[in-house]
């Protein structure tokens, strides 16, 4: 099945990515969107096959947790923050930071195995539940009571 890649964000690589898409004639396979209004995040994440986080500096990302709660696995750089949540082949897939070939390999692996995608999404959803507002409130309440 052919999938379209959507880049979201207006970081400092936006123009470079835009130029590369045109240079390689990928307009039918890749699209860019500078900003996503908050009320569209759920729609985009829930329709995603995977969330890709190539950042090497972003750390634990709220989008990653939101995607996980929707059973959408993350393919992310193996860097602190991302790898604190994404456990390779358990809750998502990891690749070495700044390694486009490694990223492509993980994307292809996930694309070839829909069963793996379902398993990773289910596992990610379970792991993300410890970060929900209710779980956080419960932990704080326990701390205030002196419980662990």
C-alpha positions as CSV (number, residue, x, y, z in Angstrom):
1,X,0.0,0.0,0.0
2,X,1.3,3.4,-0.9
3,X,1.4,5.9,1.9
4,X,2.0,9.6,1.8
5,X,4.5,11.1,4.2
6,X,3.4,14.3,5.9
7,X,6.0,16.6,7.4
8,X,4.6,18.9,10.1
9,X,6.4,21.8,11.6
10,X,8.3,24.9,10.4
11,X,11.7,24.3,11.9
12,X,14.9,25.4,10.4
13,X,15.0,22.5,7.9
14,X,11.6,23.4,6.3
15,X,13.0,25.1,3.3
16,X,15.7,22.4,2.8
17,X,13.0,19.7,2.9
18,X,10.7,21.6,0.6
19,X,13.6,22.0,-2.0
20,X,14.5,18.3,-1.7
21,X,10.9,17.2,-2.3
22,X,10.9,19.3,-5.5
23,X,14.4,18.2,-6.6
24,X,13.5,14.5,-6.3
25,X,10.0,14.9,-7.7
26,X,8.3,13.6,-4.6
27,X,5.3,16.0,-4.5
28,X,2.9,13.1,-4.9
29,X,4.5,11.1,-2.0
30,X,5.5,13.8,0.5
31,X,3.8,16.9,1.7
32,X,4.7,19.7,4.1
33,X,2.5,21.5,6.6
34,X,4.0,24.3,8.6
35,X,1.8,24.3,11.6
36,X,-1.1,22.2,12.7
37,X,-3.9,23.8,14.8
38,X,-4.3,22.0,18.1
39,X,-7.8,20.9,17.2
40,X,-6.4,18.9,14.2
41,X,-3.7,17.0,16.1
42,X,-6.0,14.2,17.1
43,X,-7.3,13.8,13.5
44,X,-3.7,13.7,12.1
45,X,-2.4,11.3,14.7
46,X,-5.3,9.0,14.7
47,X,-5.0,8.6,10.9
48,X,-1.3,8.1,10.9
49,X,0.4,4.8,10.2
50,X,3.3,5.8,12.4
51,X,4.8,8.9,14.0
52,X,8.4,9.6,12.9
53,X,10.6,11.6,15.3
54,X,14.1,12.1,13.7
55,X,15.0,14.8,16.2
56,X,18.3,14.3,18.2
57,X,17.5,17.1,20.7
58,X,13.8,17.0,21.4
59,X,13.6,14.6,24.2
60,X,10.4,13.1,25.6
61,X,7.8,14.4,23.1
62,X,4.2,15.0,23.9
63,X,3.2,14.1,20.4
64,X,4.8,10.7,20.9
65,X,2.6,10.1,24.0
66,X,-0.5,11.3,22.2
67,X,0.2,9.0,19.3
68,X,0.8,6.1,21.6
69,X,-2.5,6.6,23.3
70,X,-4.1,6.3,19.9
71,X,-2.1,3.1,19.3
72,X,0.1,4.7,16.7
73,X,3.7,3.6,17.1
74,X,6.7,5.9,17.0
75,X,9.8,5.5,14.9
76,X,12.4,7.7,16.6
77,X,16.0,8.5,17.0
78,X,17.8,6.5,19.6
79,X,18.5,9.5,21.9
80,X,17.6,10.3,25.5
81,X,14.0,11.2,26.0
82,X,12.8,9.4,22.9
83,X,14.4,6.1,23.9
84,X,13.1,6.6,27.5
85,X,9.7,5.8,26.1
86,X,10.3,4.0,22.8
87,X,11.7,0.6,23.4
88,X,12.9,-0.9,20.2
89,X,10.5,-3.5,18.8
90,X,8.4,-3.3,22.0
91,X,6.7,0.2,22.0
92,X,8.2,1.4,18.7
93,X,11.3,1.4,16.6
94,X,14.5,3.2,17.0
95,X,17.3,4.2,14.7
96,X,20.6,5.9,15.3
97,X,20.3,9.7,15.3
98,X,21.3,11.5,12.1
99,X,21.0,8.2,10.1
100,X,18.6,8.6,7.2
101,X,19.3,5.1,6.0
102,X,18.5,3.7,9.4
103,X,15.3,5.7,9.5
104,X,14.3,4.4,6.1
105,X,15.1,0.8,7.1
106,X,12.8,1.1,10.2
107,X,10.0,2.7,8.1
108,X,10.3,-0.1,5.6
109,X,10.3,-2.8,8.3
110,X,7.1,-1.4,9.8
111,X,5.5,-1.1,6.4
112,X,6.2,-4.7,5.6
113,X,4.6,-6.0,8.8
114,X,1.2,-4.7,9.8
115,X,1.1,-7.2,12.7
116,X,4.2,-5.6,14.1
117,X,2.5,-2.2,13.8
118,X,-0.5,-3.4,15.7
119,X,1.6,-4.9,18.5
120,X,3.9,-1.9,18.8
121,X,0.8,0.4,18.9
122,X,-0.9,-1.7,21.6
123,X,2.3,-1.8,23.7
124,X,2.9,1.9,23.3
125,X,-0.7,2.6,24.4
126,X,-0.2,0.6,27.6
127,X,3.2,2.3,28.3
128,X,1.7,5.8,27.7
129,X,-1.0,5.3,30.3
130,X,1.5,6.1,33.0
131,X,1.8,9.6,31.6
132,X,-1.9,10.5,31.6
133,X,-3.2,13.3,33.6
134,X,-5.0,10.9,36.0
135,X,-1.9,8.8,36.5
136,X,0.2,11.9,37.2
137,X,-2.4,13.2,39.7
138,X,-2.5,9.8,41.4
139,X,1.3,9.8,41.7
140,X,1.3,13.4,43.2
141,X,-1.4,12.5,45.6
142,X,0.5,9.5,46.8
143,X,3.6,11.6,47.2
144,X,1.7,14.1,49.3
145,X,0.4,11.3,51.5
146,X,3.9,9.9,51.9
147,X,3.2,6.8,49.9
148,X,5.3,5.6,47.0
